Amino acid sequence: MPVPSEVEIPSGVRSFAGRGPDWAAFVDRLPSLVRDLLDEWELRVDGEPMHGYCAIVLPVRTTSGRPAVLKVGFPDDESEHEHLALQHWQGRGAVRLLRADPRRWALLLERLHADEDLTGLWDVEACEVVAGLYARLHVPAPPRLRTLTSYVERWNRDLGALPRNAPVPRRLVEQATALGRDLVTDAASAGTMIHCDLHYANVLAGDREPWLAIDPKPVSGDPHYEVAPMLWNRWEELAGDVRNGVRRRFHALVDAAGLDEHRARDWVVVRMLHNAMWRLADPPETRRLTPTADYLTMCVSIAKAVQD
């Protein structure tokens, strides 16, 4: 059955189908899924739909007139426990969860100001905001969360298997592999719930608090793992002074959050080399906004900058 006439699946969401058969199946069932959720949860559409990389977000109002958003996401490992993290935080530093159906990857969330995120702030000021959120979001991890170390152990094996002629410095590959190996065996690398994707666009202005985190990809991990996304996002702003720009952001985050500089540096190196590895693993026909050569340069530049 078609989605109600007042709801239109955006073209950007329909384009998800080009990523492969699983994505195409998700797009195919999305109209009926949205319709069913609107009916069952008695929601009224209250604005134009939005989307990120893997979810549609629809402004709605509840039966009491409360503004909210309905988020329906692609079923992937990273987002599977989003509802658990939001339940655990209970709105402290993060968007408040109003209702969830994990089986259908559906969340009803408080409505924030989608047009006001941290991209409009000076990057150092934004880093200080995010560092303040770390203190609120980094709480003991609930037992159901997967561990960061279980992921890193697997990714590290893949990184170590890169051919020697891969277009990234072999010295950095070997360094990141060794650092990852040490971090996996360190008890401090698990036990804290971390967001994993906390950056400028994943912090929105709210009414009850100035800034709130959205879109967690939660794991039981190490708070120092959180730093890297603030370095690679808004990358174009660092043109002409990459080294100092990266270091300015890195130290703003570390100092404001009271993190250990050396441990944060090690995780940045590991994350950036893992990112480079994943880009090299893209199928040849994969289309990305950033060309592969430029992306690899960014990964290597960040890994070097935090160490120089």
C-alpha positions in Angstrom: 0.0 0.0 0.0 1.3 3.5 -0.7 2.5 5.8 2.1 -0.1 8.4 3.0 -0.3 11.2 0.5 1.2 13.8 2.9 4.5 11.7 3.1 6.9 11.5 0.2 10.1 9.4 0.4 12.9 11.8 -0.5 14.9 11.1 -3.7 18.0 11.0 -1.5 16.5 8.0 0.4 15.3 6.3 -2.8 18.9 6.6 -4.0 20.0 4.3 -1.2 18.8 1.4 -3.4 21.9 1.9 -5.6 24.1 0.6 -2.7 23.1 -3.0 -3.2 20.3 -5.5 -2.9 19.9 -5.2 0.9 19.5 -1.4 0.6 17.1 -1.8 -2.4 14.9 -4.1 -0.3 15.0 -1.6 2.6 13.9 1.2 0.2 11.1 -1.0 -1.2 9.6 -1.7 2.1 10.1 1.8 3.6 6.8 3.4 2.4 4.6 0.7 4.0 6.8 0.6 7.1 6.5 4.4 7.6 2.7 4.2 7.0 2.3 1.4 9.5 4.3 3.3 12.2 2.3 6.5 11.6 -0.9 4.6 12.1 0.1 2.4 15.0 1.8 5.2 17.0 -1.0 7.7 16.1 1.4 10.3 14.6 0.6 13.2 12.4 3.1 14.4 9.8 4.3 17.8 10.6 7.0 18.8 8.0 9.1 17.7 5.2 11.1 14.4 5.6 14.8 14.6 6.0 17.5 11.9 5.8 21.1 11.1 6.7 23.3 8.4 5.3 21.1 5.4 6.4 17.8 6.7 7.8 14.7 8.7 7.0 13.6 11.3 9.6 10.1 12.6 9.5 8.8 15.5 11.6 5.6 14.4 13.4 3.2 15.4 16.2 1.8 13.0 18.7 -1.9 12.8 19.7 -1.2 15.4 22.4 0.4 17.7 19.8 3.9 17.2 21.1 6.5 17.8 18.4 8.7 14.8 17.7 10.5 13.0 14.8 10.1 9.5 13.5 13.4 7.9 12.5 13.5 4.7 10.5 16.9 3.3 9.8 18.6 0.7 7.7 19.2 -2.5 9.8 23.0 -2.5 10.3 25.3 -3.5 13.2 26.3 0.1 13.9 22.8 1.3 14.7 21.4 -1.8 16.2 21.8 -0.6 19.8 21.0 3.1 19.3 17.8 2.7 21.3 19.7 1.1 24.2 22.1 4.0 24.3 19.3 6.6 24.2 17.4 4.7 26.9 20.5 4.7 29.1 21.2 8.4 28.7 17.6 9.4 29.4 18.1 12.7 27.6 21.3 13.6 29.5 23.4 15.1 26.8 21.5 13.4 24.0 18.2 13.5 22.2 15.4 12.0 24.3 13.9 8.7 23.2 10.1 8.7 23.4 9.4 5.3 21.9 11.2 2.5 20.1 10.5 -0.6 18.0 14.0 -2.2 17.6 12.6 -5.0 15.4 11.6 -2.4 12.8 14.6 -0.1 13.5 12.2 2.7 14.4 12.6 5.4 16.9 10.3 8.2 18.1 12.5 11.1 19.3 12.1 14.5 20.7 12.3 17.1 18.0 15.5 19.2 18.0 16.5 22.1 15.7 17.6 20.2 12.6 18.9 23.4 11.0 21.2 24.3 13.9 24.2 22.1 14.5 27.9 22.8 15.3 29.0 23.4 11.7 28.2 27.1 12.3 30.5 27.5 15.2 34.3 28.1 15.1 35.8 24.7 15.1 37.6 25.1 18.5 34.4 26.3 20.1 32.6 23.3 18.6 35.3 21.0 20.0 34.8 22.4 23.4 31.0 21.8 23.2 31.6 18.2 22.2 34.2 17.7 24.9 31.5 18.8 27.4 29.2 16.2 26.0 31.8 13.5 26.5 31.6 13.9 30.2 27.8 13.3 30.2 27.7 10.5 27.6 30.6 8.4 28.8 28.9 6.3 31.4 29.2 2.6 32.3 28.2 0.5 29.3 25.1 -1.7 29.5 26.0 -5.3 29.1 24.2 -5.9 25.8 26.5 -3.5 23.9 29.2 -5.0 21.6 32.8 -4.2 22.6 35.0 -1.9 20.7 37.8 -4.3 21.1 36.0 -7.1 19.3 35.7 -4.8 16.3 39.2 -3.4 16.4 40.7 -6.9 16.7 39.0 -7.9 13.4 39.8 -4.6 11.7 43.4 -4.8 12.8 43.8 -8.2 11.1 42.5 -6.7 7.9 44.8 -3.7 8.2 47.8 -5.9 8.7 46.9 -7.9 5.6 47.1 -4.8 3.3 49.7 -5.4 0.5 53.0 -3.6 1.0 52.3 -1.6 -2.2 49.0 -0.2 -0.9 49.0 3.6 -1.4 49.5 4.4 2.3 52.8 4.6 4.1 53.8 1.2 5.3 55.3 2.7 8.5 51.9 4.0 9.5 50.2 0.7 8.7 52.6 -1.1 10.9 52.4 1.5 13.7 48.6 1.4 13.7 48.6 -2.4 13.7 50.9 -2.5 16.7 48.9 0.2 18.5 45.6 -1.5 17.8 47.0 -4.8 19.1 48.1 -3.2 22.4 44.8 -1.3 22.8 42.7 -4.5 22.3 44.5 -6.2 25.2 44.1 -3.2 27.5 41.1 -3.5 29.9 40.5 0.3 29.7 39.5 -0.1 26.0 36.1 -1.4 27.0 33.5 -0.8 29.7 32.4 2.8 28.9 29.5 3.5 26.6 30.8 5.7 23.7 28.9 7.4 20.9 31.5 6.6 18.2 30.2 9.1 15.6 30.1 12.4 17.6 30.9 15.3 15.2 29.7 18.7 14.2 26.5 17.5 12.4 25.6 15.0 15.0 25.0 17.7 17.7 21.8 19.7 17.4 20.4 22.7 19.3 17.5 21.9 21.6 15.0 23.7 23.7 15.7 22.0 27.0 19.5 22.1 26.6 21.6 24.2 24.2 23.3 21.2 22.5 22.3 17.5 22.4 23.9 14.5 20.6 22.1 12.5 18.0 22.7 9.3 16.0 24.9 7.3 18.3 26.7 4.1 17.0 27.2 2.9 20.6 29.7 0.3 21.8 31.4 -0.6 25.1 34.7 1.1 24.5 37.3 3.7 25.4 36.4 7.5 25.6 39.6 8.3 23.8 38.2 6.6 20.7 35.7 9.5 20.3 38.2 12.2 19.2 38.9 11.4 15.5 35.6 12.3 13.9 36.0 15.9 15.0 39.3 16.0 13.1 38.2 14.6 9.8 34.8 16.4 9.5 34.9 20.0 8.2 38.2 19.0 6.6 38.0 21.6 3.8 38.3 24.3 6.4 41.9 23.2 7.2 43.2 23.7 3.7 46.5 25.5 3.8 47.4 24.7 7.4 46.4 21.1 7.9 49.0 20.2 10.6 48.2 23.2 12.9 44.5 22.9 12.3 44.3 19.3 13.2 46.5 19.8 16.3 44.4 22.8 17.3 41.2 20.7 17.3 42.9 17.7 18.9 44.2 19.7 21.8 41.0 21.6 22.3 39.1 18.2 22.6 41.7 16.6 24.8 42.2 19.5 27.1 38.6 20.4 27.6 37.6 16.8 28.2 40.6 15.9 30.4 41.6 13.0 28.2 45.0 11.4 28.1 46.8 13.0 25.2 48.9 9.9 24.3 46.0 7.5 24.5 43.8 9.8 22.4 46.7 10.2 19.8 47.1 6.4 19.6 43.4 5.9 18.9 43.4 8.6 16.2 46.2 6.9 14.4 44.4 3.5 14.6 41.1 5.0 13.4 42.6 6.9 10.5 44.4 3.9 9.2 41.3 1.8 9.6 39.4 4.4 7.6 42.1 4.3 4.9 41.9 0.5 4.8 38.1 0.6 4.3 38.4 3.0 1.5 40.9 0.8 -0.3 38.4 -2.1 0.1 35.7 -0.2 -1.8 34.5 -2.1 -4.9 35.8 -0.3 -8.1 32.4 1.0 -9.0 31.8 2.7 -5.6 31.1 6.4 -5.9 32.2 8.7 -3.1 32.0 12.4 -2.6 35.7 12.6 -1.8 38.0 10.9 -4.4 40.0 8.1 -3.0 43.4 9.7 -3.4 42.2 12.8 -1.5 40.6 10.7 1.2 43.8 8.7 1.7 45.8 11.9 1.9 43.4 13.2 4.6 43.7 10.0 6.7 47.5 10.0 6.5 47.7 13.8 7.2 45.6 13.4 10.4 47.6 10.4 11.6 50.8 12.3 11.1 49.6 15.7 12.5 48.7 14.3 15.9 52.2 12.9 16.3 54.4 15.6 14.9 
